Amino acid sequence: MTAGTGRAPSVEVCTDAPAFGRLAGEWERLYRACRAATPFQSHAWLYSWWLSYGTPGALRVVLVRRSGELVAAAPLMRVHRPLPALVPVGGAISDFCDVLLDEAAADLAVPALADALAALARTALIDFREVRPGSAVERVYQCWRGPRHRVPDSLCLELPAVPMDQLVGRLSSKRAQRVRNRMNKLTRIGVRWRTVGPEETGAALGRLIELHRLQWEGRKVTTEHLRPRFLDHLVRSVVPMARCGEAVVREFLLEDEVVAVDLTFQSRQLAGKYLYGVHPRLRACKVDVTTMLLTAAVEELPPQGPAEGPPVLSLLRGTEPYKYQWRPRGIVNQRLLLARRRTAPLLAAAACEAAARSRAKQLLRRTPADQQLATA
């Protein structure tokens, strides 16, 4: 599908995986021109995800160009269950989904992208999950001319990306002293860490997954993290991301043995703690793993210029109790539903399903005492 003449934007839809792969250079230029982008919108991450998880024939990457230059892109795929929909490439293992917009061409690119999505959708719903507040796709949502709906999605927890003494200073005096004791213990028993070079990243990721398996042995774990296709995807995507500073892999050593490996993603907007693996030996030494990972992370955060604003250290999705000990700020991702008038019933069905799921989660969080009061 193509449109546009002269200075007007042109639109095409890429449905071929090898052609998607060949977009790497201009995709990365657009990625750098989109301030809201997170590493989950990088070409390395998305294309690798498609190679591991994509369904043949389902790829729909919308590309908007002005004078031949890529100024907007929406990496989507067609699904048929539970409803016919266009959803972002990246799936459940991506913490944030978005489109890419060149800030300098946004006035033309946003309406062109919205019109292209409307034309592509036809009888399908457009369903953007895990949209971080301030994302580029929110601008498409704002100018959408058909039915639209916004519902809350996952909760992410964030800390200010400041030196460790400032992070500790945000805590109560009693808790701050406990953290300082834990930091001193790391030094006392000889835990040290290093950033792995790109040439070593593949092997380090293999160690991360093995340590992650040991860490969760005998407990409930995200099974996808232990599947070969997930490791294939990590190695294929993170190695080039490490070369350009979008990913950092750290190894933690005790007596020259690698006892933990951590993967952090980095962009202008945030540094995100994505996945780590820890040997049971550290637990036996009663090392506080979160303190160890945060200490290493804030030591190596890239400097930010005044125009960029302060970076954020995101703990990404999940509300595990250990995260709350650091007094994080809660940021709720959004789910943006877009439809044409003929597909408004699909939007209503998806909105009702989302509301029902949200209500069920609220009920599950209630204590037995709360439930007794509700039924009394």
Secondary structure, DSSP 8 states (H G I E B T S, - for coil): -----TTS-EEEEE--HHHHHTTHHHHHHHHHH-TT--GGGSHHHHHHHHHHH--TT-EEEEEEEETTEEEEEEEEEEE-SSS-EEEETTGGG-S----EE-GGGHHHHHHHHHHHHHHHHTTSEEEEEEE-TT-THHHHHHH--S-EEEEEEEEEEEEE---HHHHHHTS-HHHHHHHHHHHHHHHHHT-EEEE--HHHHHHHHHHHHHHHHHHTTTS---GGGGSHHHHHHHHHHHHHHHHTTSEEEEEEEETTEEEEEEEEEE-SSEEEEEEEEE-HHHHHTT--HHHHHHHHHHHT-----TTT---EEEEEE---HHHHTT--EEEEEEEEEE--GGGHHHHHHHHHHHHHHHHHHHHHHS-HHHHHHHH-
